[in-house]
Amino acid sequence: MNKMKPTNAAAQSTIPFPTLPLELREIIYRHAILPEDLASQSQPLNFGPVDTRRGGDPFYLQWLEQLCRVNQATRVDVSLYLLRTTEFYLIYPEQVVRFTMFLESLGENDQGFAAIRKLDFQLFGRYQPIAGTKNTYIELMKRCTGLTQVALKFEVGYMTIDSCNWADDVVIPPTTLGTFDLWTFDQTRIRELEDVVAIYQLADLLEVESLQTLTIEAWPRIRVSDRHGMQNVLVDCAPLIERLVVWLREGFAARGRKVDVKYVEASSPGLRWSRRI
């Protein structure tokens, strides 16, 4: 009975797949990753927090675990394809840390970062950097030298300043307005543009050299009632967001950059579950 001969380097070098043109390898990767019905419809591939491994090795993305374990060359090749063709939804700063570990594992010269084209930060406005630290989201963007599209979401509940003059007649218990309750009535002030720019360190965003489209999404309004439900006021940060959009446009233009900065009013607060997979 003939014994199976061990695979050697010479035999491995005859495998044609690694020598195929990149365009053909990407077609094969797409059909290997996507369900057949989505691949046939040429649906965009989105990657969100639900696809992130909560444990184990961060170098192996959940969707690509089997492909990535073929060998190191395939792991890098298929991962770079995914990065070039995918819009990534990064929600929490902790996800950026693990995602950065993955990108750094794809070789020298930051080629993992350079492969990224689209990033979406749906809770950007909820996470304000601690004083003396950088904005985790923006620092990631600056490393992505091929990044062309970014979406940032703000919410009115994080764009206000509670009154400094607390009084019994204006302090109210949490209302029934979900997680965006305000504790003051008729004393809520919208932040100044300069404060928003400083808090989120948005001046650093102007350093993202490859950016072409920046979408500022906002849930801009909330109605706040007094404790008796007899009066209410509308807190509206839409004018602030509009000024922010102008500030960003002018900031990019002053650097000789043409970036399409646009404002989109969100249909709901919190996460936007629009993923197609």
Summary of the structure (lengths in Angstrom):
residues: 277
radius of gyration: 23.6
end to end distance: 49.0
largest distance: 93.3
contacts: 756
relative contact order: 0.11
helix: 39%
strand: 17%
